[in-house]
Amino acid sequence: MSPPKSDPTAVERLVWELHRRGRGDDYRADPSGYLAAACERLGVDGERRAALENKDYARLIDLGVHPMSVMFFAHANHLPMPAYLEAIGAAPEAVAEFRRVFAAAQKARGTAAVSSVERGR
């Protein structure tokens, strides 16, 4: 029996497993292996599978995957929110404003910590 034709909900089920079923560590330990098995099991193929493998968040949205699922997939990849916003094509001024608001909120809480990814920018 061949897997069902790939659809956005299959990708959303895969992301749900990563995010809500606690399989993020398994995915991060072997992203290619995890995606290969999960895509086969859930029937994710073609462009959606390639977009997952390439972490092409904008393409996933273009292919009809719900934006929240795409955001959770970015979270599974430990992608900081400003980098995610840039990846999906948010306007540079909106990304800059997000960075400013986030930094101000952290400063107000007295936790001016910034992720290692953000420090490298």
C-alpha positions in Angstrom: 0.0 0.0 0.0 1.5 3.4 -1.0 1.5 6.3 1.4 -1.3 8.9 1.0 -0.6 11.9 -1.2 1.3 14.5 0.9 -0.8 17.3 2.3 -0.2 20.1 4.8 -1.9 18.2 7.6 0.7 15.4 7.4 3.4 18.0 8.0 1.3 19.5 10.8 1.0 16.0 12.4 4.8 15.6 12.1 5.4 18.9 13.8 2.8 18.1 16.5 4.8 15.0 17.3 8.0 17.0 17.7 6.4 19.7 19.7 3.7 18.1 21.8 4.8 14.4 21.9 8.3 15.2 23.1 10.2 13.9 20.2 12.2 17.0 19.6 15.3 15.5 21.2 15.1 12.5 18.9 14.7 14.8 15.9 17.7 17.0 16.9 19.9 13.9 17.5 19.4 12.8 13.9 17.3 15.2 11.9 17.7 13.4 8.6 16.9 10.0 10.0 14.0 11.2 12.0 12.5 13.1 9.1 13.0 10.2 6.7 11.1 7.8 9.0 8.4 10.3 10.0 7.8 11.5 6.4 7.5 7.9 5.2 5.1 7.0 8.0 3.0 10.0 7.6 3.1 10.3 3.9 4.9 13.5 3.6 6.6 13.7 0.2 7.7 15.9 -2.6 8.0 19.6 -2.0 6.8 19.5 1.6 9.4 16.9 2.5 12.2 18.9 0.7 11.1 22.0 2.6 11.3 20.2 5.9 14.7 18.8 5.1 16.0 22.2 4.0 14.3 24.0 6.9 12.6 26.3 4.3 10.0 27.8 6.6 8.7 30.3 4.0 8.2 27.5 1.5 6.3 25.4 4.0 3.9 28.3 4.5 3.6 28.7 0.7 2.7 25.0 0.5 -0.2 25.5 2.9 1.2 24.3 6.2 -0.3 26.3 9.0 2.0 29.2 10.1 1.9 28.1 13.8 3.1 24.6 12.8 5.9 26.2 10.8 6.8 28.3 13.8 6.8 25.2 16.1 9.1 23.5 13.5 11.5 26.4 13.7 11.3 26.2 17.5 12.3 22.5 17.2 15.3 23.7 15.3 16.2 26.2 18.1 15.8 29.1 15.6 15.5 32.4 17.4 12.4 34.3 16.6 14.1 37.2 14.8 15.9 34.7 12.5 12.5 32.9 12.0 10.8 36.2 11.0 13.6 36.9 8.6 13.3 33.4 7.1 9.6 33.8 6.4 10.2 37.1 4.7 9.1 39.6 7.4 10.0 43.2 6.6 13.4 44.1 7.9 12.0 47.0 9.9 9.5 44.6 11.6 12.3 42.3 12.6 14.4 45.2 13.9 11.3 46.4 15.9 10.8 42.9 17.3 14.5 42.8 18.4 14.1 46.2 20.1 10.9 45.3 21.9 12.4 41.9 23.0 15.6 43.5 24.3 13.6 46.1 26.2 11.4 43.5 27.8 14.4 41.5 28.9 16.1 44.6 30.3 13.0 45.5 32.2 13.0 42.0 33.7 16.6 42.4 34.6 17.6 39.4 32.4 19.6 41.0 29.6 20.6 37.5 28.5 20.7 36.9 24.8 20.9 33.5 23.1 24.3 32.4 21.8 22.8 32.6 18.3 21.8 36.2 18.8 25.3 37.1 20.2 26.9 35.8 17.1 25.1 38.3 14.9 
